[in-house]
Amino acid sequence: MAGKTNKKFYITTAIDYVNAEPHLGHAFEKSIADALARWHRLKGKDVFFLTGVDENAQKNVQAAEKSGVPVKEFVDRNSALFLELCKKLNISYSEFIRTSAKEHGLVVQGIIKKIIDRGDIYKGVYEGLYCVGCEAYYTEKDLVNGKCPEHNKEPELRKEEAYFFRLSKYKSQLLKAIPRYVVPKSKANEVLARINEGLGDICISRKGAKWGIDFPNDSNYKTWVWVDALINYISGLKDKEKEYWPADLHVIGKGINWFHSVIWPALLLSVGYELPKKLLVHGYLTTKGAKMSKSLGNVLSPLALLKKYPADVVRYSLLRCSVFEDSDFSEEILVERNNSELADKLGNLVSRVSALAEKYGIEKCENKLIKKLDFKEIEKHMENYELDRALSLIFGFIGECNEYVQENKIWETKDGKKLYELADSIKSIAVLLYPFIPETAEKIAKTLDFEIKDIKQIKEPLKISKIKKSEILFEKIR
């Protein structure tokens, strides 16, 4: 990549529970974050990209007990699957955090001690409705038909002596910060409405739990997993905290918006940390409008898809989904996007132009065709995290290039100047597609004899070289 500027960009995904194998939502979130990380690298930024797994959750303990496997062995085995997903999906992370790591536990305890020193933690008795799946307490009004809205299960009634965090103390600061912090606006409004209904203090300890991080100064308790999990965004930086904090962008699913938009900033305010700049809350992937769930039998395994199809096909089909709204996804949708967009449009263009350029050569000239590429609009969509819209514009331009070949009958005219315009346009397409389908973008760059380095290459004319016919970029899936 290009020489780095002094501007850093620190991006994170949520860390994933390892109570089960990765699901498609994990692949979707990682693909979004990876596309944004690669985009900012193209813009010359010094990117730090953190992803990883949450190993301290009670639901991991329950899943391990159900499997009859020791907890450590169970989380090690499942964490390996999340690492495999990152590698197979070509996720360019800087650090993969596992919250069972000793260093993470020490950072968590250090931050809690600071909160205690600020007088923001006190001991009391808690009685409330607890959802094990969310590892969170709920009030009656949070429930839907008496059940957790995320897991559709009735919560347990629990009563215990516990440590509390003075969340209520930060209400006014949160009301000011959230509108600037949470994207899209609708997700900011959701949490603001909930805060305005009343913001109580939260229980941040678990009595008698055998798995997790010890609560500072009281070994009878473990730290509530959400406090432990959120602090990964600091502990994952290790010795680079001064260099990269605050986070520029947290990427999360809508089900954990409250924890990230309310609890996380409040913890940071308590210890005097600068707040993260943006929280991107994405929608869910659905099947025929229904949330993917094991009980409905409509879950798609990303690792199974990656065994069948190339990483770029999986990435592209996911990134074509809306970032902010829920999107329908299925293997049929993946096949359709591969055949009609990747193979018929992009693959066909590169194949035809490279074959004609190899046969007839190219002649340098002003590229007028590139004026049809709305780079400013694509850039705007990327900055607004509207990845699907950016892709639509890029593929709109691919369509323009295919029409240009047809209209000018280049196979008859053998026009070297028009072939240059097309080759130069494909160079820009390769640079723009790099964040989305990096392996394919690099193959196209190799065909045109250049190396993808930075976004400025879009405006730099393609150097004349001997172009050879491209390999088939995408096979049709029958």
C-alpha positions as CSV (number, residue, x, y, z in Angstrom):
1,M,0.0,0.0,0.0
2,A,0.9,3.6,-0.3
3,G,3.2,5.5,2.1
4,K,1.3,6.2,5.3
5,T,0.1,9.7,6.2
6,N,0.0,10.7,9.8
7,K,-3.7,10.1,9.9
8,K,-4.6,6.9,11.7
9,F,-7.8,4.9,11.4
10,Y,-8.7,2.5,14.1
11,I,-11.6,0.2,13.2
12,T,-13.1,-2.7,15.2
13,T,-15.8,-5.4,14.8
14,A,-17.7,-6.7,17.7
15,I,-16.1,-9.7,19.4
16,D,-18.0,-12.9,18.8
17,Y,-19.3,-15.4,21.3
18,V,-17.8,-18.8,20.7
19,N,-20.7,-20.9,22.1
20,A,-21.3,-22.1,18.5
21,E,-19.7,-22.1,15.0
22,P,-19.5,-18.7,13.1
23,H,-22.8,-17.8,11.4
24,L,-23.3,-15.6,8.3
25,G,-23.9,-12.5,10.4
26,H,-20.3,-12.8,11.6
27,A,-19.0,-13.0,8.0
28,F,-21.2,-10.0,7.0
29,E,-19.8,-7.8,9.8
30,K,-16.2,-8.8,9.1
31,S,-16.6,-8.1,5.4
32,I,-18.1,-4.6,6.1
33,A,-15.2,-3.8,8.5
34,D,-12.6,-5.2,6.1
35,A,-13.9,-3.3,3.1
36,L,-13.7,-0.1,5.2
37,A,-10.2,-0.9,6.5
38,R,-8.9,-1.5,3.0
39,W,-10.6,1.7,1.7
40,H,-8.8,3.8,4.4
41,R,-5.5,2.1,3.6
42,L,-6.0,3.1,-0.1
43,K,-6.5,6.6,1.2
44,G,-3.0,6.5,2.8
45,K,-4.2,6.1,6.4
46,D,-2.4,4.1,9.0
47,V,-5.1,1.5,9.7
48,F,-5.4,-0.7,12.8
49,F,-8.1,-3.3,12.4
50,L,-9.2,-5.3,15.5
51,T,-11.4,-8.3,15.5
52,G,-11.6,-11.4,17.8
53,V,-13.7,-13.5,20.1
54,D,-15.5,-13.1,23.5
55,E,-14.5,-16.2,25.5
56,N,-15.7,-15.2,28.9
57,A,-19.4,-15.4,28.4
58,Q,-21.6,-17.7,30.6
59,K,-23.3,-19.0,27.4
60,N,-19.9,-20.4,26.4
61,V,-19.8,-22.3,29.7
62,Q,-23.4,-23.6,29.2
63,A,-22.5,-24.8,25.6
64,A,-19.3,-26.5,26.9
65,E,-21.3,-28.3,29.6
66,K,-23.9,-29.4,27.1
67,S,-21.1,-30.8,24.9
68,G,-19.4,-32.5,27.8
69,V,-16.2,-30.8,27.1
70,P,-14.0,-28.7,29.5
71,V,-14.7,-25.0,29.0
72,K,-11.1,-24.1,28.0
73,E,-11.0,-26.9,25.4
74,F,-14.4,-25.9,24.1
75,V,-13.5,-22.2,23.6
76,D,-10.1,-23.0,22.1
77,R,-11.8,-25.3,19.5
78,N,-14.5,-22.8,18.6
79,S,-12.2,-19.8,18.6
80,A,-10.1,-21.6,16.0
81,L,-13.2,-21.6,13.7
82,F,-13.5,-17.8,13.9
83,L,-9.8,-17.5,13.0
84,E,-10.4,-19.8,10.1
85,L,-13.3,-17.7,9.0
86,C,-11.1,-14.6,9.0
87,K,-8.4,-16.3,7.0
88,K,-10.7,-17.9,4.4
89,L,-12.7,-14.6,4.0
90,N,-9.4,-12.7,3.4
91,I,-10.0,-10.4,6.4
92,S,-7.0,-8.1,6.8
93,Y,-7.1,-7.7,10.6
94,S,-4.1,-6.2,12.5
95,E,-4.9,-8.1,15.7
96,F,-7.2,-11.0,16.7
97,I,-8.1,-10.7,20.3
98,R,-9.2,-13.6,22.6
99,T,-10.6,-12.3,25.9
100,S,-9.4,-15.3,27.8
101,A,-5.8,-13.9,27.4
102,K,-4.2,-12.9,30.6
103,E,-3.2,-9.5,29.3
104,H,-6.8,-8.6,28.5
105,G,-7.9,-9.6,32.0
106,L,-5.2,-7.3,33.5
107,V,-6.4,-4.3,31.4
108,V,-10.1,-5.0,32.4
109,Q,-9.2,-5.1,36.1
110,G,-7.0,-1.9,35.8
111,I,-9.9,0.0,34.2
112,I,-12.5,-1.2,36.8
113,K,-10.1,-0.2,39.6
114,K,-10.0,3.3,38.1
115,I,-13.8,3.4,38.0
116,I,-13.8,2.3,41.7
117,D,-11.3,5.1,42.5
118,R,-13.7,7.6,40.8
119,G,-16.5,6.5,43.2
120,D,-18.6,5.2,40.3
121,I,-18.9,1.6,41.6
122,Y,-20.9,0.6,44.8
123,K,-22.3,-2.6,46.3
124,G,-26.0,-3.3,46.6
125,V,-28.6,-5.9,46.1
126,Y,-30.0,-6.7,42.6
127,E,-33.2,-8.3,41.7
128,G,-34.2,-8.5,38.1
129,L,-35.0,-10.4,34.9
130,Y,-31.9,-11.9,33.4
131,C,-31.4,-13.3,29.9
132,V,-28.5,-15.7,29.8
133,G,-28.3,-15.5,26.0
134,C,-27.7,-11.7,26.2
135,E,-25.9,-11.9,29.5
136,A,-28.0,-8.9,30.5
137,Y,-30.8,-7.8,32.8
138,Y,-34.1,-6.5,31.4
139,T,-37.0,-4.6,32.7
140,E,-40.6,-5.7,31.9
141,K,-40.9,-3.0,29.3
142,D,-37.9,-4.2,27.4
143,L,-39.5,-7.6,26.9
144,V,-41.7,-8.6,24.0
145,N,-44.7,-10.8,25.1
146,G,-42.7,-11.5,28.3
147,K,-39.7,-12.7,26.4
148,C,-36.2,-11.4,25.5
149,P,-36.5,-9.6,22.1
150,E,-33.2,-11.0,20.9
151,H,-33.6,-14.7,21.9
152,N,-37.4,-15.1,22.2
153,K,-36.9,-16.8,25.7
154,E,-38.4,-15.9,29.0
155,P,-35.7,-14.4,31.3
156,E,-34.8,-15.8,34.7
157,L,-35.7,-13.9,37.9
158,R,-32.5,-13.4,39.8
159,K,-31.6,-11.8,43.1
160,E,-28.1,-11.3,44.4
161,E,-25.7,-9.0,46.2
162,A,-23.7,-7.3,43.5
163,Y,-21.5,-4.4,42.4
164,F,-23.2,-1.6,40.5
165,F,-21.9,1.1,38.1
166,R,-23.3,4.6,38.3
167,L,-24.6,4.7,34.7
168,S,-27.3,7.2,35.7
169,K,-24.6,9.8,36.5
170,Y,-23.7,10.1,32.8
171,K,-27.2,10.6,31.4
172,S,-26.7,14.2,30.3
173,Q,-23.3,13.6,28.7
174,L,-24.7,10.5,26.9
175,L,-27.6,12.5,25.5
176,K,-25.1,15.0,24.0
177,A,-22.7,12.4,22.7
178,I,-25.0,9.8,21.1
179,P,-26.4,11.9,18.2
180,R,-22.8,12.6,17.0
181,Y,-21.6,9.0,17.7
182,V,-24.3,6.5,16.5
183,V,-25.0,5.8,12.8
184,P,-27.6,5.6,11.3
185,K,-29.7,8.3,13.0
186,S,-32.6,5.9,13.5
187,K,-30.4,3.7,15.8
188,A,-29.3,6.8,17.7
189,N,-33.0,7.8,18.2
190,E,-33.8,4.3,19.5
191,V,-31.3,4.5,22.4
192,L,-32.1,8.2,23.1
193,A,-35.8,7.4,23.5
194,R,-34.8,4.6,25.9
195,I,-32.5,6.8,28.0
196,N,-35.3,9.5,28.2
197,E,-37.6,6.9,29.7
198,G,-35.1,6.6,32.6
199,L,-31.5,5.5,33.0
200,G,-30.7,3.4,36.1
201,D,-27.4,2.1,37.4
202,I,-26.3,-1.3,36.1
203,C,-25.1,-4.5,37.9
204,I,-21.5,-5.2,36.7
205,S,-20.6,-8.4,38.7
206,R,-21.7,-12.0,38.7
207,K,-21.6,-13.9,42.0
208,G,-20.5,-17.5,42.0
209,A,-19.5,-17.7,38.4
210,K,-16.6,-20.0,37.8
211,W,-15.5,-18.7,34.4
212,G,-14.4,-15.1,33.5
213,I,-12.3,-12.3,34.9
214,D,-12.1,-11.9,38.7
215,F,-13.7,-8.7,40.0
216,P,-11.0,-6.5,41.5
217,N,-10.5,-6.8,45.3
218,D,-13.3,-9.4,45.6
219,S,-12.7,-12.9,44.3
220,N,-16.3,-14.0,45.1
221,Y,-17.3,-12.2,42.0
222,K,-16.5,-12.3,38.3
223,T,-16.8,-9.2,36.1
224,W,-20.0,-8.9,34.1
225,V,-19.0,-10.1,30.6
226,W,-20.2,-7.0,28.8
227,V,-17.8,-4.7,30.8
228,D,-15.0,-7.3,30.1
229,A,-16.0,-7.5,26.4
230,L,-16.2,-3.8,25.7
231,I,-12.8,-3.1,27.1
232,N,-11.3,-5.4,24.4
233,Y,-11.3,-2.3,22.2
234,I,-8.6,-0.9,24.4
235,S,-6.8,-4.1,25.5
236,G,-6.6,-5.3,21.9
237,L,-4.3,-2.3,21.1
238,K,-1.7,-3.6,23.5
239,D,1.3,-1.2,23.5
240,K,-0.3,0.8,20.7
241,E,-3.1,2.5,22.7
242,K,-1.5,6.0,22.7
243,E,-1.0,5.7,18.9
244,Y,-4.5,4.6,17.9
245,W,-7.1,5.4,20.6
246,P,-9.8,6.7,20.3
247,A,-11.4,4.2,17.9
248,D,-12.5,5.9,14.7
249,L,-15.2,3.3,14.0
250,H,-16.8,0.4,15.9
251,V,-18.8,-1.9,13.6
252,I,-21.6,-3.8,15.3
253,G,-25.0,-5.5,14.8
254,K,-28.2,-3.8,15.9
255,G,-28.8,-6.3,18.7
256,I,-25.9,-4.9,20.8
257,N,-26.5,-1.2,20.1
258,W,-27.4,-0.3,23.7
259,F,-24.2,-1.8,25.2
260,H,-22.0,0.1,22.7
261,S,-23.9,3.4,22.5
262,V,-24.7,3.8,26.2
263,I,-22.7,1.6,28.5
264,W,-19.4,1.8,26.7
265,P,-19.2,5.6,26.4
266,A,-20.3,5.9,30.1
267,L,-17.5,3.6,31.2
268,L,-15.0,5.6,29.2
269,L,-16.3,8.9,30.6
270,S,-15.9,7.5,34.1
271,V,-12.1,6.8,33.5
272,G,-11.5,9.9,31.5
273,Y,-10.9,8.3,28.1
274,E,-11.7,10.1,24.9
275,L,-14.8,8.7,23.3
276,P,-14.8,6.7,20.0
277,K,-15.7,8.8,17.0
278,K,-18.4,6.6,15.3
279,L,-20.5,3.6,16.0
280,L,-21.8,1.9,12.8
281,V,-24.9,-0.2,13.6
282,H,-25.7,-2.6,10.8
283,G,-28.8,-4.6,10.1
284,Y,-29.3,-8.4,10.1
285,L,-29.3,-10.9,7.3
286,T,-32.6,-12.6,6.9
287,T,-34.1,-15.5,4.9
288,K,-37.4,-14.7,3.3
289,G,-37.8,-11.9,5.8
290,A,-37.2,-14.2,8.9
291,K,-34.2,-13.8,11.1
292,M,-31.7,-16.7,10.6
293,S,-31.9,-19.1,13.5
294,K,-31.1,-22.7,14.2
295,S,-34.7,-23.4,15.5
296,L,-36.1,-22.3,12.1
297,G,-33.4,-24.4,10.3
298,N,-32.5,-21.5,7.9
299,V,-28.9,-20.9,9.1
300,L,-26.2,-20.7,6.4
301,S,-22.7,-21.5,7.5
302,P,-20.1,-19.1,6.1
303,L,-17.4,-21.8,6.4
304,A,-19.5,-24.2,4.3
305,L,-20.1,-21.4,1.7
306,L,-16.3,-20.7,1.6
307,K,-15.6,-24.4,0.9
308,K,-17.9,-24.2,-2.2
309,Y,-17.2,-20.7,-3.5
310,P,-14.2,-18.4,-3.7
311,A,-13.8,-15.8,-1.0
312,D,-14.5,-12.9,-3.3
313,V,-17.8,-14.4,-4.4
314,V,-18.9,-14.7,-0.8
315,R,-17.6,-11.2,0.1
316,Y,-19.2,-9.6,-2.9
317,S,-22.6,-11.3,-2.4
318,L,-22.6,-10.1,1.3
319,L,-21.5,-6.6,0.6
320,R,-24.2,-6.2,-2.0
321,C,-26.6,-6.3,1.0
322,S,-27.8,-3.1,2.6
323,V,-25.6,-2.1,5.5
324,F,-28.3,-0.3,7.5
325,E,-31.4,-2.3,6.7
326,D,-32.1,-6.0,7.2
327,S,-31.3,-7.9,4.0
328,D,-32.5,-11.2,2.6
329,F,-29.7,-13.5,1.8
330,S,-29.5,-17.1,0.5
331,E,-27.2,-19.3,-1.5
332,E,-29.5,-18.6,-4.5
333,I,-28.9,-14.9,-4.1
334,L,-25.1,-15.6,-4.0
335,V,-25.3,-17.6,-7.2
336,E,-27.4,-15.0,-9.0
337,R,-24.9,-12.2,-8.0
338,N,-22.0,-14.3,-9.1
339,N,-23.5,-15.1,-12.5
340,S,-25.2,-11.9,-13.5
341,E,-22.8,-9.3,-11.9
342,L,-19.4,-10.8,-11.3
343,A,-19.2,-13.2,-14.3
344,D,-21.4,-11.5,-16.9
345,K,-20.5,-7.8,-16.2
346,L,-17.1,-7.6,-14.6
347,G,-15.5,-10.9,-15.8
348,N,-16.8,-10.4,-19.3
349,L,-15.5,-6.8,-19.5
350,V,-12.0,-7.7,-18.4
351,S,-11.9,-10.8,-20.6
352,R,-13.0,-9.0,-23.8
353,V,-10.9,-5.9,-23.3
354,S,-7.7,-7.8,-22.4
355,A,-8.1,-10.2,-25.3
356,L,-8.6,-7.3,-27.8
357,A,-5.7,-5.3,-26.2
358,E,-3.4,-8.3,-26.5
359,K,-4.4,-8.8,-30.2
360,Y,-4.4,-5.2,-31.4
361,G,-2.4,-3.2,-28.8
362,I,-3.3,0.1,-27.0
363,E,-2.6,3.6,-27.9
364,K,-2.3,6.3,-25.2
365,C,-4.9,9.1,-25.4
366,E,-7.2,11.1,-23.2
367,N,-9.7,8.9,-21.5
368,K,-13.1,10.5,-22.0
369,L,-15.0,7.3,-20.9
370,I,-13.8,7.8,-17.3
371,K,-16.0,10.9,-17.1
372,K,-18.9,8.5,-16.7
373,L,-17.4,7.3,-13.5
374,D,-18.8,9.3,-10.6
375,F,-15.9,9.0,-8.2
376,K,-17.0,11.8,-5.9
377,E,-20.4,10.0,-5.3
378,I,-18.6,6.7,-4.7
379,E,-16.3,8.3,-2.2
380,K,-19.3,10.0,-0.5
381,H,-21.1,6.6,-0.1
382,M,-17.9,5.0,1.3
383,E,-17.5,7.8,3.8
384,N,-21.2,7.3,4.8
385,Y,-20.6,3.5,5.1
386,E,-23.1,2.9,2.3
387,L,-21.0,0.1,0.8
388,D,-23.9,-1.4,-1.3
389,R,-24.5,1.9,-2.9
390,A,-20.9,2.4,-3.8
391,L,-20.8,-1.0,-5.4
392,S,-23.9,-0.2,-7.4
393,L,-22.2,2.9,-8.9
394,I,-19.0,0.9,-9.6
395,F,-21.0,-1.7,-11.4
396,G,-23.0,1.0,-13.2
397,F,-19.7,2.2,-14.7
398,I,-18.8,-1.4,-15.6
399,G,-22.0,-1.5,-17.5
400,E,-21.1,1.7,-19.3
401,C,-17.7,0.1,-20.3
402,N,-19.4,-3.0,-21.7
403,E,-21.7,-0.8,-23.7
404,Y,-18.7,1.2,-25.0
405,V,-17.2,-2.1,-26.4
406,Q,-20.5,-2.9,-28.1
407,E,-21.3,0.5,-29.5
408,N,-17.8,1.0,-31.0
409,K,-17.5,-2.6,-32.3
410,I,-13.9,-2.6,-31.2
411,W,-13.4,-6.2,-32.5
412,E,-14.0,-4.7,-36.0
413,T,-12.4,-1.3,-35.7
414,K,-9.3,-2.5,-33.7
415,D,-9.2,1.0,-32.3
416,G,-6.1,1.2,-30.0
417,K,-7.2,4.6,-28.5
418,K,-10.6,3.3,-27.5
419,L,-8.9,0.1,-26.1
420,Y,-6.7,2.4,-24.1
421,E,-9.7,4.3,-22.7
422,L,-11.2,0.9,-21.7
423,A,-8.0,-0.5,-20.2
424,D,-7.5,2.8,-18.2
425,S,-11.1,2.6,-17.0
426,I,-10.6,-1.0,-15.9
427,K,-7.6,0.1,-13.9
428,S,-9.8,2.5,-12.0
429,I,-12.4,-0.2,-11.5
430,A,-9.7,-2.5,-10.1
431,V,-8.6,0.1,-7.6
432,L,-12.2,0.8,-6.5
433,L,-13.1,-2.9,-6.2
434,Y,-10.0,-3.7,-4.1
435,P,-11.7,-3.1,-0.7
436,F,-14.6,-5.4,-1.7
437,I,-13.0,-8.2,-3.8
438,P,-9.2,-7.8,-3.2
439,E,-8.0,-11.0,-4.8
440,T,-9.9,-10.3,-8.1
441,A,-8.8,-6.6,-8.1
442,E,-5.2,-7.8,-7.8
443,K,-5.6,-10.2,-10.7
444,I,-7.0,-7.4,-12.9
445,A,-4.1,-5.2,-11.9
446,K,-1.6,-7.9,-12.9
447,T,-3.3,-8.3,-16.3
448,L,-2.9,-4.5,-16.8
449,D,0.7,-4.6,-15.4
450,F,0.3,-2.3,-12.4
451,E,0.1,-2.7,-8.7
452,I,-2.8,-1.4,-6.5
453,K,-1.3,1.1,-4.1
454,D,-3.6,4.0,-3.4
455,I,-6.8,5.8,-4.4
456,K,-4.8,8.4,-6.4
457,Q,-4.2,5.8,-9.1
458,I,-7.8,6.4,-10.3
459,K,-6.6,9.8,-11.7
460,E,-3.2,8.5,-12.9
461,P,-3.2,7.4,-16.6
462,L,-2.4,3.8,-17.2
463,K,1.2,3.2,-18.4
464,I,1.4,1.5,-21.8
465,S,2.5,-2.1,-21.5
466,K,1.9,-5.4,-23.1
467,I,-1.5,-6.6,-22.0
468,K,-2.2,-10.4,-22.1
469,K,-5.6,-11.9,-22.1
470,S,-6.9,-12.3,-18.5
471,E,-7.7,-15.6,-16.9
472,I,-11.4,-16.2,-16.4
473,L,-12.1,-14.2,-13.2
474,F,-15.5,-15.8,-12.3
475,E,-16.9,-19.2,-13.4
476,K,-20.6,-19.3,-13.9
477,I,-22.2,-21.4,-11.1
478,R,-24.7,-23.8,-12.6
